[in-house]
Each structure stands twice: as C-alpha cells, then as structure tokens.
Amino acid sequence: MTRFVSSIFSRFFRLLYPRTCVVCGDVLVDGELFLCSACLSGLPLNEGVDEEADRVLTDDLGIEHLYWLFRYDRASDFHKLVYAIKYRSNRELGVWTGKMLGERMKDVRGIDCIIPVPLHPEREKKRGFNQAFLIGTGIASVLGGRIEPEVLRRVVNTPSQTGLERGQRADNVAKAFELGNTTRVEGCHVLLVDDVVTSGATIRACMMELSKIKGVRVSVACLGKSGSI
C-alpha cells in the first residue's frame, strides 16, 4: 500500500514539476535522463576528429593523454550541460556525465587514481560541492581506481576564468595550487579531472605542482574541450 501511494504521489509530482532536458528544456519522457533523445543524439561527442590537435596539446601540457567527452562552445546550447552542474547544483548530472565519459574510456588501462582539480575551500563551501569531484566519481564508477582529492589544494581564490583572454587565464591561476598529501600517488599514473579545458591554463598550473611528485605520470579527462585549443 505504501509503495502504491508513493507511486501515485511521484506521478502527481511529475505532472506539476516535469523533468526537462537540461539543454533544450523539452519535457523528458520515460527512459530519458537529463537530456532528451534529440539532444543526446546531437551532442558533439569526441569522435577522434581532433587527434592531431590533442597530441599537440598533450605535448604542450606535459601530459600523457587527453580524454574529453564533447566539443565545448559557449555559443552552443550544449554548454548548458556544464552550466547545470556548476551553477544549478545538478550533482546527479555531474556523476552521469562522468560515467558517460568513463564508458568512452573503457579501453584505457593503467590509471591508478583520479585527482579532481580542486576548488578553493571558500568557493566549494559556497557551492556545496566540487564539480570535478562529481565527474571523477562517475569516471571511477566505470574504470575503477580511487579518488585522491587531497593531493592538490587550491590556495588562491581566483576569479572565474570565464571571459578572460588566454594570457589572462594563465596569470589568473599562476601559483593558485600547491601539493597536499602525495605519499599515496608517488610512482602512479594519475587522471587529473576538470569540467572544461579551454586554454589549458588550469591544467598547466596543476602540472607545475604534480610534476614535483616522484615518478608521477599524468593524463587529463574533462567533459568539454573548447574549439579554441
């Protein structure tokens, strides 16, 4: 009886507050999660078209591999995926997109642990979560491996990178990070996770610290990669 009443209440609640696609806003139907079928099929996924550009970027950043889910463009409605996670507190979407990225990385071998790009403690307290940690949780649920959120610390509460030029982005995050407890990652192949890679400035700043760890190797995973890199 209790389950029946709960089901009736759930259906009534959905009538009043239907679930909508985070990209286009259309009402979702049964079987659709976060994105409607049209938006899911239209998501500009990474199909290997940027392999040469990715190799240039990985060499520039000093990392082994770069994994990304979709092409990120602020002029496209698909940027709302990241917006919904960061600014609308859609934590479940963060984990779900992380799982989607993890599924596309299933053939990856040798990742020992995941390091989310940290937020400054004040910003994380205000937001209530770190979106990179949510994405990393989704990836870990597919690939396995432990999450090590204490390896990197953000010690400068930098302004948002949004709207800054490439040089300004680099200056903004310079010396923003420092190492924390690194004993568990010495000699490991770590996966550094962020929501979006735009200019590579944040990754580069993190690498300045991670490269100090004995024997560490670093790959990077993100949901979106900007067309500017």
SULTA-V215570 format. One record per residue. N is the residue number from 1. D_CENTER is the distance of its C-alpha to the mean C-alpha in whole Angstrom. Layout:
BEGIN
[[N | D_CENTER] [N | D_CENTER]]
END
This chain:
BEGIN
[[1 | 42] [2 | 39] [3 | 36] [4 | 38] [5 | 38] [6 | 34] [7 | 34] [8 | 36] [9 | 34] [10 | 31] [11 | 32] [12 | 34] [13 | 31] [14 | 29] [15 | 32] [16 | 32] [17 | 28] [18 | 27] [19 | 23] [20 | 22] [21 | 19] [22 | 16] [23 | 17] [24 | 21] [25 | 22] [26 | 24] [27 | 25] [28 | 24] [29 | 26] [30 | 26] [31 | 24] [32 | 21] [33 | 18] [34 | 16] [35 | 17] [36 | 21] [37 | 22] [38 | 23] [39 | 19] [40 | 18] [41 | 20] [42 | 20] [43 | 16] [44 | 16] [45 | 14] [46 | 14] [47 | 18] [48 | 19] [49 | 20] [50 | 19] [51 | 20] [52 | 22] [53 | 20] [54 | 17] [55 | 20] [56 | 21] [57 | 18] [58 | 17] [59 | 21] [60 | 21] [61 | 18] [62 | 20] [63 | 17] [64 | 18] [65 | 15] [66 | 12] [67 | 11] [68 | 9] [69 | 9] [70 | 11] [71 | 13] [72 | 12] [73 | 15] [74 | 16] [75 | 19] [76 | 18] [77 | 17] [78 | 14] [79 | 13] [80 | 13] [81 | 11] [82 | 8] [83 | 11] [84 | 12] [85 | 9] [86 | 10] [87 | 14] [88 | 15] [89 | 14] [90 | 13] [91 | 11] [92 | 13] [93 | 11] [94 | 7] [95 | 9] [96 | 11] [97 | 8] [98 | 7] [99 | 10] [100 | 11] [101 | 9] [102 | 11] [103 | 14] [104 | 14] [105 | 14] [106 | 17] [107 | 19] [108 | 17] [109 | 20] [110 | 20] [111 | 17] [112 | 18] [113 | 15] [114 | 12] [115 | 11] [116 | 8] [117 | 9] [118 | 11] [119 | 13] [120 | 16] [121 | 18] [122 | 20] [123 | 17] [124 | 15] [125 | 18] [126 | 19] [127 | 16] [128 | 16] [129 | 13] [130 | 10] [131 | 6] [132 | 5] [133 | 8] [134 | 7] [135 | 5] [136 | 7] [137 | 10] [138 | 9] [139 | 9] [140 | 12] [141 | 14] [142 | 15] [143 | 15] [144 | 16] [145 | 16] [146 | 16] [147 | 14] [148 | 15] [149 | 14] [150 | 17] [151 | 17] [152 | 16] [153 | 17] [154 | 17] [155 | 20] [156 | 20] [157 | 19] [158 | 19] [159 | 19] [160 | 16] [161 | 15] [162 | 16] [163 | 19] [164 | 20] [165 | 21] [166 | 20] [167 | 23] [168 | 22] [169 | 18] [170 | 20] [171 | 22] [172 | 20] [173 | 18] [174 | 21] [175 | 22] [176 | 19] [177 | 18] [178 | 20] [179 | 20] [180 | 21] [181 | 22] [182 | 22] [183 | 25] [184 | 22] [185 | 21] [186 | 24] [187 | 24] [188 | 21] [189 | 18] [190 | 15] [191 | 11] [192 | 10] [193 | 6] [194 | 4] [195 | 3] [196 | 6] [197 | 9] [198 | 12] [199 | 15] [200 | 14] [201 | 15] [202 | 13] [203 | 12] [204 | 16] [205 | 17] [206 | 15] [207 | 17] [208 | 20] [209 | 20] [210 | 18] [211 | 21] [212 | 24] [213 | 23] [214 | 26] [215 | 25] [216 | 21] [217 | 19] [218 | 16] [219 | 13] [220 | 10] [221 | 7] [222 | 5] [223 | 5] [224 | 8] [225 | 10] [226 | 13] [227 | 17] [228 | 18] [229 | 17]]
END
